[in-house]
Amino acid sequence: MFSKACEYGIRSAIYIAEKALENDKVSLREVSKAIDSPEAYTSKILQLLSRNQIILSEKGPTGGYFIDRSKLEKIMLSDLVFAIDGNSVYEGCGLGLKRCNENRPCPAHFQFKKIRNDLKEMLEATTLLDLALGLKNGVSVLKR
């Protein structure tokens, strides 16, 4: 449902957010290792999240990637998805047809519409803080 870049972006942001709970900054190498993603690919994703002001980066010996702790409960999962994949997760045909719409629906159009609406509600109701706390408390994991 999400692009591979979006999956890595969400996992990266959750990891960085979990470290932000301890006021820690993390390196590219640390993020890449924590989410099991190639460094070069992770770097591009982190740049994208930084350009969209979801994460921050600081250069230098004490630098790294971080998220302002006060923003953790304001950043929604939908913000991450939009920054990387745009609105594509909410649009398009579930069967991949190019001309599927309300007037000319595919056989699964209305079932997929419900799933997309439920997904949108979940993404808009879930904060980065919720996800970081799940990771910190051992309820969730970022690697297989």
C-alpha positions in Angstrom: 0.0 0.0 0.0 2.9 2.4 0.8 6.0 2.8 -1.4 9.2 1.3 -0.1 10.5 4.8 0.5 7.4 5.6 2.6 7.9 2.4 4.6 11.5 3.3 5.3 10.5 6.9 6.0 8.0 5.9 8.6 10.4 3.5 10.3 13.1 6.2 10.3 10.9 8.8 11.8 9.7 6.4 14.5 13.2 5.5 15.4 14.3 9.1 15.5 11.2 10.0 17.5 12.0 7.2 20.0 15.5 8.6 20.5 14.0 12.1 20.8 12.2 10.9 23.9 15.7 10.7 25.5 16.8 14.0 23.8 19.3 12.0 21.7 20.4 12.7 18.1 21.2 9.9 15.8 23.5 9.4 12.8 22.6 8.2 9.4 24.4 5.0 10.0 22.5 4.4 13.2 19.1 5.0 11.6 20.0 2.8 8.6 21.1 -0.1 10.9 18.1 0.3 13.2 15.6 0.0 10.3 17.6 -2.4 8.2 17.8 -0.1 5.2 20.6 0.8 2.8 22.5 3.9 3.9 22.3 5.7 0.6 18.6 5.2 0.3 18.0 6.1 4.0 20.0 9.3 3.4 17.7 10.4 0.6 14.6 9.6 2.7 15.9 11.6 5.7 16.7 14.5 3.4 13.1 14.4 2.2 11.7 14.3 5.7 14.0 17.2 6.7 12.9 19.3 3.7 9.3 18.7 4.9 10.3 19.8 8.4 9.3 16.5 10.0 12.9 15.8 11.2 15.8 18.2 11.8 19.5 17.7 11.1 22.5 19.3 12.6 26.0 19.0 11.2 29.2 18.7 13.1 30.7 16.5 15.8 27.6 16.8 18.0 25.2 16.7 15.1 22.7 14.2 13.8 19.1 13.7 13.1 16.5 14.6 15.7 12.9 15.7 16.2 11.9 18.5 18.6 10.2 16.6 21.5 7.4 19.2 21.6 6.5 18.3 18.0 6.1 14.5 18.6 2.5 14.7 19.4 1.7 17.1 16.6 3.3 15.1 13.8 0.7 12.7 12.5 1.4 9.5 10.6 -0.5 11.1 7.7 2.2 13.9 7.6 4.9 11.3 7.0 3.0 9.5 4.3 2.1 12.8 2.5 5.7 14.0 2.7 6.9 10.9 0.8 4.0 9.4 -1.2 1.7 12.4 -1.5 -2.0 11.5 -1.7 -1.4 8.4 -3.8 -2.5 6.1 -1.0 -5.9 7.7 -1.0 -6.4 7.6 -4.8 -6.2 5.2 -7.6 -7.9 1.9 -8.3 -7.4 -1.0 -6.0 -7.1 -3.3 -9.1 -4.8 -0.9 -10.9 -7.3 0.3 -13.6 -6.5 3.7 -15.1 -10.1 4.8 -15.5 -11.8 3.5 -12.4 -14.0 6.1 -10.7 -17.5 6.6 -9.1 -19.1 6.7 -12.5 -17.2 3.8 -14.0 -16.2 1.7 -11.0 -14.1 -1.5 -11.1 -15.6 -4.6 -9.5 -13.9 -3.8 -6.1 -14.1 0.0 -6.3 -16.5 0.6 -3.4 -14.8 -2.0 -1.1 -11.4 -0.3 -1.7 -13.0 3.1 -1.1 -14.0 2.0 2.4 -10.5 0.6 3.1 -8.9 3.8 1.8 -11.2 5.9 4.0 -10.5 3.8 7.1 -6.7 4.0 6.4 -7.0 7.8 6.1 -8.8 8.0 9.4 -6.1 5.9 11.1 -3.2 7.8 9.6 -4.8 11.1 10.6 -5.4 9.9 14.2 -2.0 8.4 14.9 0.8 10.6 16.2 4.5 10.0 15.9 4.6 10.0 19.7 2.1 7.1 19.8 4.4 5.0 17.6 7.6 6.0 19.4 6.2 5.1 22.7 5.2 1.7 21.4 8.8 1.1 20.2 10.2 2.4 23.5 8.0 0.2 25.6 8.8 -2.9 23.6 5.3 -3.2 22.2 6.5 -2.8 18.6 9.7 -3.4 16.5 11.3 -1.9 13.4 13.1 -4.9 12.1 12.1 -8.4 11.3 
